[in-house]
C-alpha cells in the first residue's frame, strides 16, 4: 500500500506526463500548420487572461471556452498587468477565485462556527454553473499542484470519491447535531415519542422564513418512536448530505472531474484527497530548516540565517502560517510535510532598514543581512503582518 506522500508524488508525475503529452500533441499541430499554410499559433500552455475587477465573470467564460486545453500547464495573465506567469500569478488566481466564491456576499456556502468549515447553501440563488466553477477550480489547482485554502468537512471528499457517508462523518460535520441524534439512538425507554414530540421533518430557516421539510411523504404527521428512530436518523442524514444539496453538489462534482474523469478514485481515500487539495495544517519548521537552500552568499551558518531560524522557531502557529503565506502563497504544507517543499533564503543586500520580501512563485525569501536577531524579528514581523493591509504588497513579488 502506498502512503499519502507516495500517492501525491505519483499523481504529480502523472499530471506532469499528461501536460507534456498535451504540449507535444500541439507541437504536431504546429508542424502541420507550418506545412499546410506556413503559420502556427498553438502554444504549449493553457493561457488564460482575466480581469481582477471581473474575476468570477471572466473565470466562468474561461470554463465555457471549449477551445482551451486545460490538460496543458496553466499560465495566467491579469489584464493590464505586465509579467510572465512563472507560477506566482497562477497561485494568486486560484486564491482570489476561491476567496470570492466563498465570500458570504455570494451566499453559496454556509459557514459553521462550530467546525470552521463550509457547506453548500441549499437556499442559494446563485446558478449551478458557479458550483461547477468551484469544482473545476479545485480540480484545476490540483492538476497544477497548487494548494488551496479551502475548509470543507471530510464528507465533501467522501462524496467526491463515491464513498458511503456514515454517522462518524456527521460527528465531523456537526458534533452538536450528531450528539442530539446519538441521544435518540441510545435512548431505550418507551416514552421517546412523548419526550421528543419529534416528527419525520426538519425545520429550516430560509432568509428569515421558517420552512418545514418532510423527510418522507407525510413526514410531518409521523412521530419518531423506538420502532422507527433508526430510520429517522438515516432519513435525516440522507436529506442533510444528499437530497438538500443534490443539484449543487452534482454541479460541483461535475466541475471537479472535468480533468480527472473519475480515475482519482483509484488513487486515494477521502483523507488523502483532502491533503492533496488543501495541504497539511501541520507546520514543522524544523523540517523546513533542514530542507532549505541558500543563495546570494548565504550559508546555513550565516548569522542572519541563524537568526532567521531562531526567530521562526519562536513564532506562534498563526505567525508561522503568515510567514509561510508571505513566502510561498500558501499557509499549509504539501503532502508529506514542509520537508517536501522547496524553500530558498537569498541574501538581499547588507544591513539596512529595508523589509524582507519574497518571490512566491519560487518560494524565495529575500533577506537583508540584518546585524542582530532583534532587528531581524522586528522587520520580519512587520513584513508578514502588514504586506496586504498597508500598501506593502510590493514586498511579495508575484511572478
C-alpha positions in Angstrom: 0.0 0.0 0.0 1.3 3.4 -0.9 1.3 6.2 1.7 -0.2 9.6 1.0 3.2 11.1 0.2 3.9 8.4 -2.4 0.4 8.8 -3.9 0.9 12.6 -4.1 4.1 12.1 -5.9 2.6 9.6 -8.3 -0.3 11.9 -9.1 2.1 14.8 -9.6 4.1 12.7 -12.0 1.0 11.6 -13.9 -0.1 15.2 -14.2 3.3 16.3 -15.5 3.3 13.5 -18.0 -0.2 14.5 -19.2 0.9 18.1 -19.5 3.9 17.1 -21.5 1.9 14.9 -23.8 -0.7 17.6 -24.4 2.2 20.1 -25.2 3.8 17.6 -27.6 0.4 17.0 -29.3 0.3 20.7 -30.1 3.9 20.5 -31.4 2.4 18.2 -34.1 -0.3 20.7 -34.7 2.3 23.4 -35.1 4.3 21.4 -37.6 1.2 20.6 -39.5 0.2 24.2 -39.6 3.6 25.2 -41.0 3.4 22.5 -43.7 -0.2 23.4 -44.7 -0.2 27.2 -44.6 3.1 28.4 -43.3 1.8 29.7 -40.0 1.3 28.4 -36.4 -0.5 29.7 -33.4 -0.7 26.8 -30.9 1.0 27.3 -27.6 2.4 24.5 -25.3 0.5 26.1 -22.4 -3.1 26.8 -21.5 -3.0 30.6 -21.3 -5.9 32.5 -19.8 -6.4 36.2 -19.3 -8.7 37.6 -16.6 -9.6 40.9 -15.1 -9.3 41.4 -11.4 -12.4 43.5 -11.2 -14.4 40.9 -13.1 -12.7 37.8 -11.9 -15.7 35.5 -11.5 -17.4 36.5 -14.8 -14.1 36.0 -16.7 -13.5 32.7 -14.9 -17.0 31.5 -16.0 -16.2 32.5 -19.5 -12.9 30.6 -19.4 -14.8 27.5 -18.1 -17.1 27.5 -21.0 -14.4 28.1 -23.6 -14.2 24.7 -25.4 -11.1 25.8 -27.4 -8.9 25.9 -24.2 -7.0 22.7 -23.4 -6.8 22.7 -19.6 -4.7 19.5 -19.6 -1.7 21.7 -20.6 0.2 23.6 -17.9 -1.8 26.6 -16.8 -0.5 30.2 -17.4 -2.4 33.2 -16.1 -2.3 36.8 -17.1 -4.2 39.6 -15.4 -5.4 42.2 -17.9 -3.4 45.4 -17.8 -0.6 43.9 -15.8 2.9 43.1 -17.0 4.9 40.0 -16.2 5.1 36.4 -17.3 3.5 33.7 -15.1 6.2 31.6 -13.6 3.8 30.1 -11.0 3.0 33.0 -8.7 0.2 34.5 -10.9 -1.3 31.1 -11.2 -1.3 30.7 -7.4 -2.8 34.2 -7.0 -5.5 33.4 -9.5 -6.7 30.3 -7.6 -6.6 32.1 -4.3 -8.6 35.1 -5.5 -11.3 33.0 -7.2 -11.8 30.7 -4.2 -11.8 33.7 -1.8 -14.5 35.4 -3.8 -16.7 32.4 -4.4 -16.7 31.6 -0.6 -17.5 35.2 0.3 -20.7 35.5 2.3 -22.0 38.0 -0.3 -22.4 35.2 -2.8 -24.3 33.1 -0.2 -23.2 29.9 -2.0 -22.0 28.3 1.3 -22.9 28.3 4.9 -20.1 28.7 7.4 -20.1 26.6 10.6 -18.6 28.4 13.6 -18.6 25.0 15.4 -16.3 23.3 13.0 -14.9 26.2 11.0 -15.9 24.6 7.7 -18.2 25.5 4.8 -21.2 23.5 3.5 -23.4 24.1 0.4 -26.2 26.6 1.0 -29.3 24.8 -0.2 -31.2 28.1 -0.4 -28.7 29.9 -2.6 -29.9 31.9 -5.6 -26.6 31.5 -7.4 -26.7 29.5 -10.6 -25.4 25.9 -10.6 -22.7 26.9 -13.1 -20.9 28.7 -10.2 -20.8 25.5 -8.2 -19.4 23.8 -11.3 -16.8 26.6 -11.5 -15.7 25.9 -7.9 -15.3 22.2 -8.5 -13.4 22.9 -11.7 -11.1 25.4 -10.0 -10.3 22.9 -7.3 -9.6 20.1 -9.8 -7.5 22.5 -12.0 -5.5 23.6 -9.0 -4.8 20.0 -8.0 -3.8 19.3 -11.6 -1.4 22.2 -11.5 0.0 21.3 -8.0 -1.4 24.4 -6.3 -2.6 24.0 -2.6 -5.8 25.9 -1.8 -7.1 27.5 1.4 -10.4 25.6 1.5 -12.2 24.4 4.6 -14.7 21.6 3.7 -15.8 18.9 6.1 -14.5 15.4 5.3 -17.9 14.4 3.9 -17.3 16.5 0.8 -14.2 14.4 -0.2 -16.1 11.2 0.6 -18.9 12.2 -1.7 -16.5 13.2 -4.4 -15.0 9.7 -4.3 -18.4 8.0 -4.1 -17.8 6.6 -0.5 -20.6 5.8 1.8 -21.4 8.5 4.3 -21.5 7.3 7.9 -22.5 8.6 11.3 -18.8 9.3 12.0 -19.0 11.9 9.2 -21.9 13.6 10.9 -19.8 13.9 14.0 -17.1 15.6 12.0 -19.6 17.7 10.2 -21.6 18.9 13.2 -20.7 17.5 16.6 -23.7 19.1 18.3 -26.2 17.6 15.8 -24.5 14.2 16.0 -24.8 14.4 19.8 -28.6 15.1 19.6 -29.2 12.2 17.1 -27.0 9.9 19.1 -29.1 10.6 22.2 -32.1 9.5 20.2 -30.4 6.3 19.1 -29.2 5.4 22.5 -32.4 6.3 24.4 -34.1 3.0 25.3 -37.2 3.9 27.3 -40.7 3.6 25.8 -41.6 7.3 26.3 -39.3 8.5 23.4 -42.2 9.9 21.4 -43.6 11.9 24.3 -40.2 13.1 25.3 -39.2 14.4 21.8 -42.6 15.1 20.1 -40.4 15.0 17.0 -41.6 14.1 13.5 -40.0 12.9 10.3 -39.5 16.5 9.3 -36.9 19.3 9.6 -37.5 23.0 10.2 -35.0 25.2 8.4 -34.6 29.0 8.3 -34.7 30.3 4.7 -33.7 34.0 4.7 -35.8 34.7 7.8 -38.7 32.5 6.9 -39.3 29.1 8.6 -39.7 26.2 6.2 -40.7 22.6 7.1 -39.0 19.9 5.1 -40.6 16.4 5.2 -38.0 13.6 5.3 -40.6 11.2 3.9 -44.1 11.8 2.3 -46.4 12.8 5.1 -43.4 13.1 7.5 -44.9 15.9 9.5 -47.5 13.5 10.8 -45.1 10.6 11.6 -43.7 10.8 15.1 -40.3 9.4 16.0 -40.6 6.3 18.2 -38.4 3.5 19.4 -39.6 1.5 16.4 -38.6 3.9 13.7 -35.8 6.0 15.2 -33.1 4.3 13.2 -35.0 5.1 10.0 -35.4 8.7 11.2 -31.7 9.2 11.7 -31.0 7.6 8.3 -33.5 9.8 6.5 -32.2 12.9 8.3 -28.7 12.2 7.2 -29.8 11.4 3.7 -31.6 14.7 3.5 -28.7 16.7 5.0 -25.9 15.3 2.9 -27.7 14.3 -0.3 -31.2 15.5 -1.1 -31.0 19.0 0.2 -27.8 19.8 -1.8 -28.1 17.3 -4.7 -28.1 19.7 -7.6 -25.4 21.9 -6.1 -23.1 19.0 -5.3 -23.7 17.3 -8.7 -22.6 20.6 -10.4 -19.6 20.8 -8.1 -18.6 17.2 -8.7 -19.0 17.6 -12.5 -16.6 20.6 -12.4 -14.1 18.7 -10.3 -13.9 15.8 -12.6 -13.6 17.7 -15.9 -9.9 16.9 -15.8 -9.7 13.7 -13.9 -12.7 11.8 -15.3 -13.0 9.6 -12.2 -9.6 8.0 -12.1 -9.0 9.9 -8.8 -11.0 7.2 -7.0 -8.2 4.6 -7.8 -5.5 6.8 -6.2 -6.6 7.9 -2.8 -9.1 7.8 0.1 -11.0 10.9 1.3 -8.4 11.9 3.8 -5.6 11.7 1.2 -7.7 13.7 -1.3 -8.2 16.4 1.3 -4.5 16.6 1.9 -3.8 16.8 -1.9 -6.4 19.7 -2.3 -5.6 21.8 0.7 -2.3 20.5 2.1 -1.5 19.7 5.7 -2.1 22.1 8.6 0.9 20.6 10.4 3.8 23.0 10.1 7.1 21.6 11.3 9.6 24.4 10.8 12.5 22.1 11.8 11.7 20.1 8.7 11.7 23.3 6.6 15.0 24.3 8.0 16.6 21.0 7.1 15.2 21.3 3.5 16.1 25.0 3.0 18.8 26.1 0.5 20.7 29.3 0.4 21.7 31.7 -2.3 23.4 35.1 -2.8 26.3 34.5 -0.4 24.3 33.0 2.5 25.0 29.6 4.0 23.3 27.7 6.8 25.8 29.1 9.2 25.5 32.8 8.2 24.5 35.0 11.2 21.3 36.4 9.5 20.3 32.8 8.6 20.9 31.5 12.1 18.9 34.5 13.5 16.1 33.8 11.0 15.6 30.2 12.1 15.8 31.1 15.8 13.2 33.7 15.2 10.9 31.4 13.2 11.0 28.7 15.8 9.9 31.2 18.4 6.8 32.2 16.5 3.3 31.0 17.4 1.3 28.9 14.9 -0.6 31.9 13.4 2.6 33.8 12.8 4.2 30.8 11.2 1.2 30.5 8.9 1.6 34.2 7.9 5.3 33.7 7.2 4.6 30.6 5.0 1.9 32.5 3.1 4.2 35.5 2.7 7.0 33.4 1.2 5.0 30.7 -0.7 1.5 32.0 -1.3 0.0 29.2 0.9 -0.1 28.8 4.7 -0.2 25.0 4.6 2.4 22.3 4.0 2.3 19.9 1.0 1.6 16.2 1.5 4.5 14.7 3.5 5.2 18.0 5.3 7.4 21.0 4.9 10.4 18.8 4.1 8.9 18.2 0.7 8.6 21.9 -0.1 11.4 23.7 -2.0 12.4 26.8 0.0 15.2 29.3 -0.5 16.7 32.1 1.5 18.6 34.6 -0.6 20.8 37.5 0.6 19.2 40.8 -0.4 21.8 43.4 0.4 23.6 44.4 3.6 22.1 45.5 6.9 19.5 48.2 6.2 16.0 49.4 7.1 14.6 47.6 4.1 12.0 44.9 4.9 12.3 41.3 3.8 10.5 40.4 0.6 9.6 37.3 -1.3 9.2 35.6 -4.7 6.1 33.4 -4.0 6.4 31.7 -7.4 9.8 30.2 -6.4 9.4 30.1 -2.6 12.2 32.6 -2.2 12.7 34.7 0.9 14.8 37.8 0.1 16.5 38.6 3.4 18.8 41.6 4.1 21.8 40.9 6.2 20.4 42.4 9.4 23.0 42.8 12.1 21.2 41.2 15.0 18.2 39.0 15.8 16.1 41.7 17.4 16.2 43.8 14.2 15.5 40.8 12.0 12.5 39.8 14.1 11.1 43.4 14.0 11.5 43.7 10.2 10.2 40.2 9.5 7.0 40.6 11.6 6.3 43.9 10.1 6.5 42.4 6.7 4.4 39.3 7.3 1.8 41.2 9.4 1.2 44.1 7.0 2.1 43.2 3.5 -1.6 43.1 2.4 -3.0 45.9 4.5 -0.8 49.0 4.4 0.5 49.4 0.9 3.3 46.9 1.4 2.0 44.5 -1.2 5.2 45.2 -3.2 7.1 43.1 -0.6 5.6 40.0 -2.4 6.8 39.7 -5.9 4.2 37.8 -7.9 5.6 36.1 -11.0 
